[in-house]
Every structure is written in structure tokens, then in C-alpha cells.
Amino acid sequence: MTRHVALVTYGEPTSPSFVDQLAYSWRILLGLTRKVAAIPRPLLPVIALSRAKGRRQLWREHGYASPLEPITELQARRLGDVLTAAEPDAPWRVHVAYEYRHPLLGDLLESIPRDEPVWVVPMYAAESAFTHALTREAAQVRTEGVYVLGALSAEVLADVSAAHVLEQTGSEWRGKDVALVLAAHGTVLQPPKPIDTGLEATETLRKAIQDRLAPHFGTVVNGWLNHTRGGRWTEPPIEEALARVQGAGYSRVVYYPYGFLADNAESELEGRVALAALAGVQTRHLPCLNDGTRLLDLLAQQVRRCSATCGGAAAGETPLQSSSAGCYSLCLPIASRRLPCATCAVPRRLPEATRVGP
């Protein structure tokens, strides 16, 4: 029996095509923004048109094309290689699906034979209503044999992220005269509707990364990639964080968008624009984890452990009834209530050889 894995991201368009950007903006408004803000339906086309126009203009101005789609496809191929190497006799097949572009996750799940299980991997750094919850909702088109994995534990992801930063910088871009600026997508602090914005999970990840990298830089600060509407956003915004670093006298800055597992317009273009405002400062813009070996090894471990835990359920047997195992709500397919999960949190620490510290 073939075992399927689906990597899921938002799926922003590759090009600044107005039609593509409009379709993407429209789907996000319907599937995400209206969950937070009560936007009158007649205003949706106006907002979608404005967003699409703005994105097209910004991307064209900077000659930008999003790498998210090719990176996700490469992640899928490499994850398939890792799974096959670990279990040569196991028939794994890894797919790519998106929340807001074709192929949509729901369409992919409906295309897979019902007797073949699917492990869905939301490619997001932190759990929130805007990430894993969206994936779980989209996965409800299929009521059996679908298992949506949770976010990697902050401790594990921080280990991997810190190792990545040190590997990307080298000794010449570390030291007391170098500032490290961490960046993640911001959020409204008081949303109109009660919702898990992911702020707590992101802050936990940020602190874990900061603790590991503080000994290697003169300072480590956090900045938020904020929007401008909807109320008060997380502070400080990335522009202010960079200005503070410059004001403190740092002439070299390393910028790492830790809040994303793959590069996209926010991690790349918005960071590029913010860094360009730092006159007289040398900057190094680091890539996200992307198709790095450490990340894919962790995802493969997560998938394999959940597959072993849920294997009986996938074969039609009774799933394990233990809150210490599984992905969501006792590992029952399509459950929406998050419980403590050993599978999603292991390995809690990397082996000593790859651990990062002072």
C-alpha cells in the first residue's frame, strides 16, 4: 500500500502576473482574512484588486519572482529521497499542495485512493489559526486516513535554525561587532474575533533561537513583518528594529527570517526593502531553511514516527488511545482539538554532534 505525504504552504504566485495575484488575494480574503475581520462582502473585490495591484507593482519594481513554489517542490523531492533511504521497501510518495493556489490540498486528498493513507505536513514554523488550523480545515474533505502533523517543537526547530545561521555566516559575519536581526510575520495584537494568532508560539521559537545565538553576536534583536491595517500590530516592526541596531552603532547586520520554513515574498522581498533603508550598514540576508538537510531529516523523522503510531489506524485498526501519541486529538483523522503530542515534538533535542550552544 502506497503511503502519501503532502507538503502544504500558502502557495503564493511565482510571477507578478496581475491575474495570478488577484486570484491569490481573493482566496486569502475569503479563506483567511474574513476569519479575523468582519469585512462586508461588497468590499472584498475592492480589497482584492488593491492587494493584487500593490503586489504586482512592488514585485515589478524590484524585479522579483517568488521562489516558494520551486523550493517546496524541491523539499518534496528531497523528503521523498530521505524517506526512501530510511525505508527502502516502503512505498512513499510525496506531493505538493497549497492553501490558496492549485493544486489545492482538498483536491489532492480527493484524488488519492481512499484506502491509501496521507500524512499532511503544514510547512509552517509555528502553530496558529493562520497555519496548521487552515490545513486541518482544508483536509476535512476526506474523513478517513488523513493525518495532519503538528509543528515541530520550538526547541528542535531552534537547534536547526541556530545551526543554519552559524553555517551561513561563518566567522567573518559573527562577533561582538555584528548584530543579528531575527524576523517573523507579525500579527494584530487585539483581533476583532478571538483567534490563535500564533504570537505565543512564535515568541517561544524566537527566544529559543536567540538564546542559542546570543553568544555569537554583539546583539540579537527581533523585528516583525507587519501589515498596516486592522489595529495595533506586534512591536517593534522590522523597520524600527533595524533602525535601533543602526542607532546602537552596529555597521554590520545579519538578517534571518526565522518565522518561515521556505523563502517567499515576505522573507525575501520585504526583508530586502527594509535592509535597503540602512545607509552605511553592511548587511547579510540569510535564506530560510528551505531544502536544508537538517530540516528535511526532522520532517522525515516526524512523518515516520507518526506513520508508525498511526499505522494501525491507516490499516483500518483502532488508533492508539493515548494523548502521548499521535498528531491531533489522539491521532484520530481530521480531529481539530490539539493535544500534547509526543510524535510532533520528537526528537526534543538533536544529537550532541549537531547541537548548537555557547
N, C-alpha and C positions, 0 to 999 in steps of 0.2 A: 504494500500500500504506500503510495506516494505521500510524503509529509510536506506540507507547503508552509512557507514563511512569506509574509508580506511586510515590506518596509513601507512606512507611511509618513509623508510630510504634507505640508500645505500644498506644495506644487506650484510655486509662482511661475509665470511665463518666462521663457528663456529670452525672448526679444521684447523691445519696447513697442511692438505692434499694438495699436490702439484697440483693435478688436479683441485681441487676447487679454489685454489689460482690463478692458471693460468687463469681459466675461468673468475674469478672476475677481475683480472688485465686487461685482454683483453677487457672486456666490458667497463671498466673505460677509457682505452686508446681511444676506438672508440667513446664513448658517452660523454666524458668529456675533457680529455687532448687535443685532437685534436681541440677542440673549442678554446683553448688558444694558442697552439703552432702548427705551421705547420710542423708536423712530417711526413717525407716521409713514404709512406705506407710500403715499404720493411723493414723499421726499426721497425715497430710495433711488429712483432713476437719476435724480439730480446729483445726489451724493456719489453714486457710482460713476457717472460721467466726469465729475470733478476729480475724483481719485484717479481714474484712468488717464485723464488728460495730464494731471500732475506727474504721475509716474512716467508716462511717455516722455514728457518734457525733460524731467530730471535724467532719465536714462540716456536720452539722446544727447543732452548737454555734456555728459561725461563719457559718452561712447561705451555705455555699459550693457553687458548681456549677462543674465543670471546664470551661474554655474550649478544651481541647485539640482536641476534635472540630471545632467551628466554625472554629478557627484553621487546622487542617490542611486543611479544605475550602476555606477562603479562599486558603491558599497554593497549592492545586492550581489554582484558577481563575486566580489571578494568574500562576502559572508558565505555564499554557496561553496566556495573553494575551502574555506575553513571548516564548515560542517562536513563536507565530503572527506576531507583529510582526517577528521576526528572519527568519522563513522563511514568508512569506505563502502560498506554494504547497505547503508541506509539510503533510500531514495528521497533525497531532499530536493525541493525546487523552490527557489527564491524569486519573488515577484516585487515589483514596484507599484505602488498605488498612491493616490493623492486625495486630500480632503476637498480641494476646490478646483481641480482640473481633471480631465480624463487622462488615464483611466482612474475613475473614482473607486474608492475602496469597496463600496457596496456592489458595484458592477463586477469587480474582480471576484469577490466572495461568491456571488451568484453564478459565476462562470466555472467555479471549481466543483467537481463532483461531490455530492453531499456526504459520501462515505469516506472522503479524504479530509483529514483534519488540517486546520490552518492556525498557525501561530502568528499573530499580528504584532509587529514591533513598531510602536509610535516613536519616530526619530526625534524626540524632544528631550531637552536636558532636565526639565523639571515638570512635575505633575501639576496640572491645573485644569480649570474648566475650558481653557483655550487650547489644550493639548490632548492629553490622554482621554479626557472625558469626551471630546469630539470624536476621537477614534472609536471609543466604545459605542457611542450613539450610532455612528455610521455602520458599525459591524452588526447592528441588530437586524439587518436584512436577513441574516441567517441565524437560526435558533439553535443549531447543534454543531458541535465540532469546531468552534471558533474560540480561540483563547487570546485575549488581548493582554500583552505583557505590561508590567508597570515600569516606572522609571528606574534606572539604575540608582543604587543608593548614593547619597551625596559623598560619602567617604570614598567609595570606589571611584566614582567619576572625578573626584578631586585629585586622587592619586594619578589617574590617567592624564588629566588636564595639566597638572603640575609637571609631570614628566614631559609632556608635549611642549610646554613653554620652555623648559630648560633645553630641550633638544633643538628647538627652533632658534633660540637666542645665541647660545654659545657664550663663552666667557667674555667676548668683546661687547656684548649687549647686556651684561649683568654687572652689578656692583653698586656701591653707595651713591654714585652719581647718576644712576639710571632710575627712572620712575616706571613702574608697571601700572597701567590703567586697565582695569577689567570692565567689560561692558556686557550688558544684557538688555533684552527688551523690557521697557518699563510698563507700568500699569496705572490705571486710575486708583487712587487711594480709597475713595469712597464711592464705589459704583452705585448707580441708582437701584440696582437689584442685588440682593445677597448672592455672592458667587465666589468661588475659589479662584482668586486671581493668580495664584502661583507665587505670590510675593514671598511668603514664608519659606517655601521650598527653594526658591532661587537664592534668597538670602543665606540659607543654610549651606548651599553649594558654594556661594561666593566666599563665605567665611572659611570654609574648609580649604578652598584653593588659596586664599590669602594667607592662612596660617602656614601652609606648606612653602609658599614662595617668598614670604616676608624676609627670610634671612638672605635672600639672593639679590634683593633690590633695595635702593635707598628708601623707597616708599611704595606702598601698594594701595591704590585707591579704586573706588568703584564709581561708575557712571551709568546712567540709564538712557537708553534709546527711546525717548518719549514721543508720543504724538502731542497735539496741541489742543484737542477738543475733549469735552466730556467731564471736565473738572480738574481738580488738582492731581498731578502725576507724581510718581516717585522722584525722590531727590537724592543727590544732585543730578540734573540732566548731564549728558555726556559733555556738552559744550562747557558747562560750568566746572566739571571735574577736571577737564583738560586745562582750563584757564587757571585753576588753583595750582595745578602741578607746575605750570609755567611761572606763575607768580611766586612759587616757593624756590625758584632758581634752577629748576631742572632743565637742562638743554638737550637731554636725550630721553625719549619716551618709547616704551614698548606698549603696544595696544593689543589686547587679546579679548575677543568677543566670546567669552566662556559660556554665554547663555544659549549657544546654538551648537548642534552636532554636525552641521554642514553649512558651508558658506552660502550666502544668499544676499539679496539687495541690502538688507539691514546690517548684516555683519560686515559686508564689504563696502558697498557704496556709501551708506550713511557714515560709517567709520572713516572712509576716505575723505568725505566732505568735512567732517569735524576736525580731522587731523590737519587738513589744508589750512585751517584758520590759525594754526600755531606758527607764527612768523619767527624765524630764527631758531627753531627747535628741530633737531634730528628725530625722525620717527621710524619705528619699525612696526608694521602692521602684520600681525601673525594670522595665519589661516586657522580655521576651525579644525576640529579633529578629523573631519572628512573621512577618508578611507584608511586612516591610520591603523596599523596592526593592533595596537593596544585596545582601541575601541571595538574593532570587529571581533577580537578574541573574547572580550567581555560579552558582547551580544551573542556570540555563538554559545558561550557557557550558559547564558541566561536561557536561550532557546532550548538547549539540550536538557537542562535541568527541569524546565517546565514541561518539556516533552516527556521526560521520564516520569515526572509526577503525574501528568495528565494522560499518560499513555493508555491506562485502563479506560478512562472516560472516552478517549478518542476511539477506542475499540468497542464501545458500547457497554462497558462495565460501569459500575458505580464509582464516581470520582471520590478521591480521598476527602473525608470529612474532618479536616483539621485546619485551623486558622494559621498554622505554622507552615503550610504548604500551599502552593498554587499561586495564581496571579491576581484574580479578583474574586472576592466573596467565595472562599473555599474552592477556587479554581473552577467554579461552575461556568459554563459558557455564557457569555453575554451578560453576566451579572454586573450591576452598576455600583454596588457598595464596596468600597475599598477596605480591606482588612490587612492586618500585619502579614507580610509575605516574605517567607524565607527565600523563595526562589528569586524574586525580583531584587533582593538585597544581597545575594551572594555573587562572588566572594566579597565579604565585607572589607577585606584588605587584600591588596595584591601580595604576591610572594615577596620575601625580603629583597630579592635581587632587583626588583623593579620598583620598590617603594621609594618615595621621594620624601626627604626631610631635611632638616638643617644640616 
